[in-house]
Amino acid sequence: MKKFIILVVFLIGITSFAQNKNAKASIEVDGVCMQCKARIEKASITTKGVKSAVWNVDTHELKLIYDENKTNLKTIQSNIAKAGHDTNEIIATDEAYNSVSPCCKYRDEQVVNEHKN
């Protein structure tokens, strides 16, 4: 009986610490156009564990559904930065940023203004 009680307590403990297979998160990612959208979503969705990634061009909000057992927000943001886009926590290297096409230079005020029109 004692072993049974220990087993039940152990299983309850594991269940309470289990990670979410359908965690939802929203992060800010810089970009200006539909090419940026495709690049950001591809960098996100190709991260193991990411089930859904939808970036909004107007709000710069990336909505994610991912498996916390396989990835985390830092890994996803790191992959987005490697693709050349800044997130609210990780800034893309100059090399990665310079790899995006000229119309996607979201750090350039003139490019941003051109996309507003």
DSSP file (Angstrom, degrees, kcal/mol; ACC not computed):
  #  RESIDUE AA STRUCTURE BP1 BP2  ACC     N-H-->O    O-->H-N    N-H-->O    O-->H-N    TCO  KAPPA ALPHA  PHI   PSI    X-CA   Y-CA   Z-CA
    1    1 A M     >        0   0    0      0, 0.0     4,-2.1     0, 0.0     5,-0.2   0.000 360.0 360.0 360.0 -38.7    0.0    0.0    0.0
    2    2 A K  H  >  +     0   0    0      1,-0.2     4,-2.1     2,-0.2     5,-0.2   0.899 360.0  50.2 -62.5 -41.1    2.9    2.3    0.8
    3    3 A K  H  > S+     0   0    0      1,-0.2     4,-2.4     2,-0.2    -1,-0.2   0.879 108.3  53.7 -64.5 -38.1    4.4    1.8   -2.6
    4    4 A F  H  > S+     0   0    0      2,-0.2     4,-2.3     1,-0.2    -2,-0.2   0.918 108.8  47.8 -63.7 -43.8    1.0    2.5   -4.3
    5    5 A I  H  X S+     0   0    0     -4,-2.1     4,-2.5     2,-0.2     5,-0.2   0.907 111.8  50.1 -64.4 -42.5    0.7    5.9   -2.4
    6    6 A I  H  X S+     0   0    0     -4,-2.1     4,-2.4     1,-0.2    -1,-0.2   0.910 110.7  50.3 -62.1 -42.0    4.3    6.8   -3.4
    7    7 A L  H  X S+     0   0    0     -4,-2.4     4,-2.6     2,-0.2    -2,-0.2   0.916 110.5  49.0 -63.0 -44.1    3.6    6.0   -7.0
    8    8 A V  H  X S+     0   0    0     -4,-2.3     4,-2.3     2,-0.2    -2,-0.2   0.925 112.3  47.9 -62.7 -45.5    0.4    8.1   -7.0
    9    9 A V  H  X S+     0   0    0     -4,-2.5     4,-2.2     1,-0.2    -1,-0.2   0.907 112.0  50.9 -61.8 -41.8    2.2   11.1   -5.5
   10   10 A F  H  X S+     0   0    0     -4,-2.4     4,-2.2    -5,-0.2    -2,-0.2   0.925 110.8  47.6 -61.7 -46.5    5.0   10.7   -8.1
   11   11 A L  H  X S+     0   0    0     -4,-2.6     4,-2.3     1,-0.2    -2,-0.2   0.880 110.8  51.1 -65.2 -38.5    2.6   10.5  -11.0
   12   12 A I  H  X S+     0   0    0     -4,-2.3     4,-2.1     2,-0.2    -1,-0.2   0.905 109.9  51.3 -64.3 -40.3    0.7   13.6   -9.8
   13   13 A G  H  X S+     0   0    0     -4,-2.2     4,-1.1     2,-0.2    -2,-0.2   0.909 110.4  47.8 -62.5 -43.4    4.0   15.5   -9.5
   14   14 A I  H >X S+     0   0    0     -4,-2.2     4,-0.5     1,-0.2     3,-0.5   0.925 111.1  51.4 -63.8 -44.2    5.0   14.6  -13.0
   15   15 A T  H >< S+     0   0    0     -4,-2.3     3,-0.9     1,-0.2    -1,-0.2   0.885 107.5  52.1 -61.3 -39.9    1.6   15.6  -14.4
   16   16 A S  H 3< S+     0   0    0     -4,-2.1    -1,-0.2     1,-0.2    -2,-0.2   0.761 113.4  44.3 -71.1 -22.8    1.8   19.0  -12.6
   17   17 A F  H << S+     0   0    0     -4,-1.1    -1,-0.2    -3,-0.5    -2,-0.2   0.388  84.7 124.5-100.0   2.9    5.2   19.7  -14.1
   18   18 A A    <<  -     0   0    0     -3,-0.9     2,-0.2    -4,-0.5    -3,-0.0  -0.315  60.8-122.1 -63.4 144.3    4.4   18.5  -17.6
   19   19 A Q        -     0   0    0      1,-0.1     2,-0.4     2,-0.0    50,-0.1  -0.539  29.0 -97.2 -89.6 158.2    5.0   21.1  -20.4
   20   20 A N    >   -     0   0    0     -2,-0.2    48,-2.7     1,-0.1     3,-0.7  -0.576  21.4-162.0 -80.2 126.1    2.4   22.3  -22.8
   21   21 A K  T 3  S+     0   0    0     -2,-0.4    -1,-0.1     1,-0.2    49,-0.0   0.653  94.6  38.2 -79.4 -15.6    2.2   20.6  -26.2
   22   22 A N  T 3  S+     0   0    0     45,-0.1    -1,-0.2    43,-0.1    45,-0.2  -0.365  80.4 167.5-130.1  53.7    0.2   23.5  -27.5
   23   23 A A  E <   -A   66   0A   0     43,-2.1    43,-2.3    -3,-0.7     2,-0.4  -0.419  21.9-148.8 -67.5 143.1    1.7   26.5  -25.9
   24   24 A K  E     +A   65   0A   0     41,-0.2     2,-0.3    -2,-0.1    41,-0.2  -0.924  22.5 164.7-115.8 141.0    0.7   29.8  -27.3
   25   25 A A  E     -A   64   0A   0     39,-1.9    39,-3.2    -2,-0.4     2,-0.4  -0.981  23.5-151.3-150.4 159.5    2.8   32.9  -27.5
   26   26 A S  E     +A   63   0A   0     -2,-0.3     2,-0.3    37,-0.2    37,-0.2  -0.995  20.3 174.1-135.5 126.9    2.9   36.3  -29.2
   27   27 A I  E     -A   62   0A   0     35,-2.2    35,-3.4    -2,-0.4     2,-0.4  -0.928  31.7-113.9-132.2 157.5    6.2   38.1  -29.9
   28   28 A E  E     -A   61   0A   0     -2,-0.3    60,-1.3    33,-0.2     2,-0.4  -0.777  32.7-179.3 -92.6 132.1    7.1   41.3  -31.8
   29   29 A V  B     -C   87   0B   0     31,-2.8    58,-0.2    -2,-0.4     2,-0.2  -0.998  24.5-125.4-133.2 129.8    9.2   40.8  -34.9
   30   30 A D        +     0   0    0     56,-2.7     2,-0.3    -2,-0.4    56,-0.1  -0.523  51.3 120.5 -77.6 139.8   10.5   43.7  -37.1
   31   31 A G        -     0   0    0     -2,-0.2    74,-0.1    26,-0.1     3,-0.1  -0.935  42.8-149.3 178.9 171.7    9.7   43.6  -40.8
   32   32 A V        +     0   0    0     -2,-0.3     2,-0.2     1,-0.1    72,-0.1   0.549  65.0  24.5-134.7 -13.2    7.9   45.6  -43.5
   33   33 A C  S  > S-     0   0    0     71,-0.1     4,-2.1     1,-0.0    -1,-0.1  -0.800  83.4 -84.3-148.5-176.4    6.4   43.5  -46.2
   34   34 A M  H  > S+     0   0    0     -2,-0.2     4,-2.3     2,-0.2     5,-0.2   0.796 122.3  57.6 -69.2 -29.6    5.1   40.2  -47.5
   35   35 A Q  H  > S+     0   0    0      2,-0.2     4,-2.2     1,-0.2    -1,-0.2   0.915 107.6  48.5 -64.7 -41.0    8.6   39.0  -48.2
   36   36 A C  H  > S+     0   0    0      2,-0.2     4,-3.1     1,-0.2     5,-0.3   0.928 108.8  54.1 -60.7 -45.5    9.4   39.6  -44.6
   37   37 A K  H  X S+     0   0    0     -4,-2.1     4,-2.6     1,-0.2     5,-0.3   0.928 109.8  46.5 -55.1 -48.6    6.2   37.8  -43.6
   38   38 A A  H  X S+     0   0    0     -4,-2.3     4,-2.2     1,-0.2    -1,-0.2   0.910 114.8  46.9 -61.9 -42.9    7.3   34.7  -45.6
   39   39 A R  H  X S+     0   0    0     -4,-2.2     4,-2.5     2,-0.2    -2,-0.2   0.915 114.3  46.5 -66.6 -44.6   10.8   34.7  -44.2
   40   40 A I  H  X S+     0   0    0     -4,-3.1     4,-1.8     2,-0.2    -2,-0.2   0.926 115.0  46.0 -64.5 -46.4    9.7   35.2  -40.5
   41   41 A E  H  X S+     0   0    0     -4,-2.6     4,-3.1    -5,-0.3     5,-0.2   0.890 113.3  49.8 -65.8 -38.9    7.1   32.5  -40.7
   42   42 A K  H  X S+     0   0    0     -4,-2.2     4,-2.0    -5,-0.3    -2,-0.2   0.926 109.8  50.3 -65.5 -44.5    9.4   30.1  -42.5
   43   43 A A  H  < S+     0   0    0     -4,-2.5    -1,-0.2     1,-0.2    -2,-0.2   0.859 116.9  43.1 -61.5 -34.5   12.2   30.7  -39.9
   44   44 A S  H >< S+     0   0    0     -4,-1.8     3,-1.7    -5,-0.2     6,-0.2   0.954 114.0  46.4 -75.1 -51.9    9.6   30.0  -37.2
   45   45 A I  H 3< S+     0   0    0     -4,-3.1     5,-0.2     1,-0.3    -2,-0.2   0.755 106.3  59.2 -69.4 -24.7    7.8   27.0  -38.6
   46   46 A T  T 3< S+     0   0    0     -4,-2.0     2,-0.5    -5,-0.2    -1,-0.3   0.520  81.9 102.5 -82.1  -3.4   11.0   25.2  -39.5
   47   47 A T  S X  S-     0   0    0     -3,-1.7     3,-2.4    -4,-0.1    24,-0.1  -0.701  90.3-106.3 -76.5 124.6   12.0   25.3  -35.8
   48   48 A K  T 3  S+     0   0    0     -2,-0.5     3,-0.1     1,-0.3    -2,-0.1  -0.291 105.1  24.6 -55.2 127.2   11.4   21.8  -34.5
   49   49 A G  T 3  S+     0   0    0      1,-0.3    18,-2.5    -4,-0.2     2,-0.5   0.204  86.8 123.1 102.5 -14.6    8.3   21.9  -32.3
   50   50 A V  E <   +B   66   0A   0     -3,-2.4    -1,-0.3    16,-0.2    16,-0.3  -0.712  30.9 175.6 -84.0 125.3    6.6   24.9  -33.9
   51   51 A K  E     +     0   0A   0     14,-2.9     2,-0.3    -2,-0.5    15,-0.2   0.756  65.6  13.3 -98.7 -31.7    3.1   24.0  -35.1
   52   52 A S  E     +B   65   0A   0     13,-1.9    13,-2.0    -8,-0.1     2,-0.3  -0.994  55.2 177.2-150.4 139.8    1.9   27.4  -36.3
   53   53 A A  E     +B   64   0A   0     -2,-0.3     2,-0.4    11,-0.2    11,-0.2  -0.925   5.5 172.3-145.9 117.7    3.4   30.8  -37.0
   54   54 A V  E     -B   63   0A   0      9,-2.1     9,-2.8    -2,-0.3     2,-0.4  -0.974  11.5-164.5-131.4 118.1    1.5   33.8  -38.3
   55   55 A W  E     -B   62   0A   0     -2,-0.4     2,-0.6     7,-0.2     7,-0.2  -0.861  11.9-142.7-105.4 135.4    3.1   37.2  -38.6
   56   56 A N     >  -     0   0    0      5,-2.2     4,-2.2    -2,-0.4     5,-0.4  -0.861   1.7-154.1 -99.4 121.3    1.0   40.4  -39.1
   57   57 A V  T  4 S+     0   0    0     -2,-0.6    -1,-0.1     1,-0.2   -26,-0.1   0.858  93.0  45.3 -61.6 -38.3    2.7   43.0  -41.4
   58   58 A D  T  4 S+     0   0    0      1,-0.2    -1,-0.2     3,-0.1    -2,-0.0   0.899 124.8  28.2 -76.4 -42.1    0.8   45.9  -39.8
   59   59 A T  T  4 S-     0   0    0      2,-0.1    -2,-0.2   -31,-0.0    -1,-0.2   0.628  92.3-134.7 -96.3 -14.3    1.2   45.1  -36.1
   60   60 A H     <  +     0   0    0     -4,-2.2   -31,-2.8     1,-0.2     2,-0.5   0.684  55.6 146.4  65.2  20.5    4.6   43.1  -36.3
   61   61 A E  E     -A   28   0A   0     -5,-0.4    -5,-2.2   -33,-0.2     2,-0.6  -0.770  36.9-158.7 -93.1 128.2    3.0   40.5  -34.0
   62   62 A L  E     -AB  27  55A   0    -35,-3.4   -35,-2.2    -2,-0.5     2,-0.5  -0.931   6.8-157.6-105.5 117.7    4.0   36.9  -34.5
   63   63 A K  E     -AB  26  54A   0     -9,-2.8    -9,-2.1    -2,-0.6     2,-0.3  -0.847  16.6-170.9 -98.4 128.1    1.5   34.5  -33.1
   64   64 A L  E     -AB  25  53A   0    -39,-3.2   -39,-1.9    -2,-0.5     2,-0.4  -0.883  24.7-169.0-122.2 147.6    2.9   31.1  -32.3
   65   65 A I  E     +AB  24  52A   0    -13,-2.0   -14,-2.9    -2,-0.3   -13,-1.9  -0.986  32.6 156.5-127.4 124.1    1.7   27.6  -31.3
   66   66 A Y  E     -AB  23  50A   0    -43,-2.3   -43,-2.1    -2,-0.4     2,-0.7  -0.959  46.6-106.9-148.2 162.0    4.5   25.3  -30.2
   67   67 A D    >>  -     0   0    0    -18,-2.5     4,-1.8    -2,-0.3     3,-1.7  -0.830  20.3-157.1 -94.1 113.7    5.4   22.3  -28.2
   68   68 A E  T 34 S+     0   0    0    -48,-2.7   -47,-0.1    -2,-0.7    -1,-0.1   0.670  91.7  65.3 -65.9 -16.5    7.3   23.3  -25.1
   69   69 A N  T 34 S+     0   0    0    -49,-0.3    -1,-0.3     1,-0.1   -48,-0.1   0.721 113.3  31.5 -74.7 -20.6    8.8   19.8  -24.9
   70   70 A K  T <4 S-     0   0    0     -3,-1.7     2,-0.3     1,-0.2    -2,-0.2   0.677 127.6  -0.6-111.7 -24.0   10.6   20.4  -28.2
   71   71 A T     <  -     0   0    0     -4,-1.8     2,-0.3   -22,-0.2    -1,-0.2  -0.912  54.4-143.6-154.6 178.6   11.5   24.1  -28.2
   72   72 A N     >  -     0   0    0     -2,-0.3     4,-2.0    -3,-0.1     3,-0.3  -0.922  37.8 -97.3-145.9 171.0   11.2   27.4  -26.4
   73   73 A L  H  > S+     0   0    0     -2,-0.3     4,-2.9     1,-0.2     5,-0.2   0.853 119.2  57.2 -62.8 -35.9   10.7   31.1  -27.3
   74   74 A K  H  > S+     0   0    0      1,-0.2     4,-2.1     2,-0.2    -1,-0.2   0.910 108.1  47.1 -62.9 -41.9   14.4   31.8  -27.2
   75   75 A T  H  > S+     0   0    0     -3,-0.3     4,-2.0     2,-0.2    -1,-0.2   0.914 113.1  48.6 -64.9 -43.8   15.2   29.2  -29.8
   76   76 A I  H  X S+     0   0    0     -4,-2.0     4,-1.9     1,-0.2    -2,-0.2   0.937 113.0  47.4 -62.5 -46.7   12.4   30.4  -32.1
   77   77 A Q  H  X S+     0   0    0     -4,-2.9     4,-2.4     1,-0.2    -1,-0.2   0.861 108.8  55.3 -64.1 -35.4   13.6   34.0  -31.7
   78   78 A S  H  X S+     0   0    0     -4,-2.1     4,-2.0    -5,-0.2    -1,-0.2   0.906 107.8  48.5 -63.7 -41.4   17.2   33.0  -32.4
   79   79 A N  H  X S+     0   0    0     -4,-2.0     4,-1.0     2,-0.2    -2,-0.2   0.863 110.6  51.1 -67.4 -35.7   16.1   31.3  -35.7
   80   80 A I  H  <>S+     0   0    0     -4,-1.9     5,-1.8     2,-0.2     3,-0.4   0.914 109.9  49.8 -65.8 -42.5   14.2   34.4  -36.7
   81   81 A A  H ><5S+     0   0    0     -4,-2.4     3,-1.5     1,-0.2    12,-0.3   0.873 106.0  56.0 -63.9 -37.2   17.3   36.6  -36.0
   82   82 A K  H 3<5S+     0   0    0     -4,-2.0    -1,-0.2     1,-0.3    -2,-0.2   0.792 102.9  56.4 -64.2 -26.7   19.4   34.2  -38.1
   83   83 A A  T 3<5S-     0   0    0     -4,-1.0    -1,-0.3    -3,-0.4    -2,-0.2   0.516 130.1 -97.2 -82.5  -5.1   17.0   34.9  -40.9
   84   84 A G  T < 5S+     0   0    0     -3,-1.5     2,-0.4     1,-0.3    -3,-0.2   0.561  84.3 118.1 107.0  10.1   17.7   38.6  -40.6
   85   85 A H      < -     0   0    0     -5,-1.8    -1,-0.3    -8,-0.1     2,-0.2  -0.923  56.1-131.2-118.2 136.2   14.8   39.9  -38.4
   86   86 A D        -     0   0    0     -2,-0.4   -56,-2.7     5,-0.1     2,-0.2  -0.552  21.1-164.3 -77.7 142.3   15.0   41.5  -35.0
   87   87 A T  B     -C   29   0B   0      3,-3.1   -58,-0.2   -58,-0.2     5,-0.1  -0.664  40.8 -95.3-113.0 177.3   12.7   40.3  -32.2
   88   88 A N  S    S+     0   0    0    -60,-1.3     3,-0.1    -2,-0.2   -59,-0.1   0.674 124.6  25.9 -68.8 -13.9   11.8   42.0  -29.0
   89   89 A E  S    S+     0   0    0      1,-0.3     2,-0.5   -61,-0.2    -1,-0.2   0.668 120.9  47.6-118.1 -27.7   14.6   40.0  -27.3
   90   90 A I        -     0   0    0     -5,-0.1    -3,-3.1   -13,-0.0     2,-0.4  -0.973  65.6-151.3-125.7 127.5   17.1   39.0  -29.9
   91   91 A I        -     0   0    0     -2,-0.5    -5,-0.1    -5,-0.2    -6,-0.1  -0.796  24.8-117.7 -96.4 134.1   18.7   41.4  -32.5
   92   92 A A        -     0   0    0     -2,-0.4   -10,-0.1     1,-0.1    -6,-0.1  -0.375  33.5-107.4 -65.9 145.8   19.8   40.0  -35.8
   93   93 A T     >  -     0   0    0    -12,-0.3     4,-2.9     1,-0.1     5,-0.2  -0.313  28.2-111.2 -67.0 159.8   23.5   40.3  -36.6
   94   94 A D  H  > S+     0   0    0      1,-0.2     4,-2.7     2,-0.2     5,-0.2   0.886 120.2  54.4 -59.7 -37.9   24.5   42.8  -39.2
   95   95 A E  H  > S+     0   0    0      2,-0.2     4,-0.6     1,-0.2    -1,-0.2   0.929 111.3  43.4 -62.0 -45.9   25.4   39.9  -41.5
   96   96 A A  H >4 S+     0   0    0      1,-0.2     3,-0.9     2,-0.2     4,-0.4   0.923 114.6  50.0 -66.3 -44.0   22.0   38.3  -41.2
   97   97 A Y  H >< S+     0   0    0     -4,-2.9     3,-1.4     1,-0.2    -2,-0.2   0.907 108.0  53.4 -60.8 -42.4   20.2   41.7  -41.6
   98   98 A N  H 3< S+     0   0    0     -4,-2.7    -1,-0.2     1,-0.3    -2,-0.2   0.632  96.9  68.6 -69.8 -12.5   22.2   42.5  -44.7
   99   99 A S  T << S+     0   0    0     -3,-0.9    -1,-0.3    -4,-0.6    -2,-0.2   0.656  81.1  92.0 -80.3 -14.9   21.2   39.2  -46.2
  100  100 A V  S <  S-     0   0    0     -3,-1.4     5,-0.1    -4,-0.4   -16,-0.1  -0.448  92.2 -91.2 -77.2 155.4   17.5   40.3  -46.6
  101  101 A S    >   -     0   0    0      1,-0.1     3,-2.4    -2,-0.1     4,-0.1  -0.221  38.2-105.9 -65.3 156.3   16.5   41.9  -49.8
  102  102 A P  G >  S+     0   0    0      0, 0.0     3,-1.2     0, 0.0    -1,-0.1   0.802 119.2  57.7 -54.6 -33.6   16.7   45.7  -50.2
  103  103 A C  G 3  S+     0   0    0      1,-0.2    -2,-0.1    11,-0.0   -68,-0.1   0.617 102.5  57.5 -74.1  -8.9   12.9   46.2  -49.9
  104  104 A C  G <   +     0   0    0     -3,-2.4     2,-2.3   -72,-0.1    -1,-0.2   0.247  65.4 125.1-103.7  11.4   13.0   44.4  -46.5
  105  105 A K    X   +     0   0    0     -3,-1.2     3,-1.9     1,-0.2     7,-0.3  -0.456  31.2 173.4 -75.3  78.2   15.5   46.7  -44.8
  106  106 A Y  T 3  S+     0   0    0     -2,-2.3    -1,-0.2     1,-0.3   -75,-0.1   0.606  72.0  62.3 -65.9 -14.4   13.2   47.5  -41.8
  107  107 A R  T 3  S+     0   0    0     -3,-0.1     2,-0.6   -77,-0.1    -1,-0.3   0.608  85.9  88.1 -84.6 -12.4   15.9   49.4  -40.0
  108  108 A D    <>  -     0   0    0     -3,-1.9     4,-2.2     1,-0.2     3,-0.2  -0.789  69.2-153.1 -90.9 116.5   16.0   52.0  -42.9
  109  109 A E  H  > S+     0   0    0     -2,-0.6     4,-2.5     1,-0.2     5,-0.2   0.851  94.2  55.2 -59.1 -37.2   13.5   54.8  -42.3
  110  110 A Q  H  > S+     0   0    0      2,-0.2     4,-2.1     1,-0.2    -1,-0.2   0.914 108.7  47.4 -64.0 -42.9   13.1   55.5  -46.0
  111  111 A V  H  > S+     0   0    0     -6,-0.3     4,-1.6    -3,-0.2    -2,-0.2   0.915 111.7  50.9 -64.2 -43.2   12.2   51.8  -46.7
  112  112 A V  H  X S+     0   0    0     -4,-2.2     4,-0.8    -7,-0.3     3,-0.2   0.925 110.8  48.7 -60.9 -44.4    9.7   51.8  -43.8
  113  113 A N  H >X S+     0   0    0     -4,-2.5     4,-0.8     1,-0.2     3,-0.6   0.872 106.8  56.3 -64.4 -37.3    8.1   55.0  -45.2
  114  114 A E  H 3< S+     0   0    0     -4,-2.1     3,-0.5     1,-0.2    -1,-0.2   0.855 105.9  51.4 -62.3 -34.0    7.9   53.5  -48.7
  115  115 A H  H 3< S+     0   0    0     -4,-1.6    -1,-0.2     1,-0.2    -2,-0.2   0.678  99.6  64.1 -78.1 -17.2    5.9   50.6  -47.3
  116  116 A K  H <<        0   0    0     -4,-0.8    -1,-0.2    -3,-0.6    -2,-0.2   0.762 360.0 360.0 -74.6 -24.6    3.5   52.9  -45.6
  117  117 A N     <        0   0    0     -4,-0.8    -1,-0.2    -3,-0.5    -2,-0.2   0.460 360.0 360.0 -82.6 360.0    2.3   54.3  -48.9
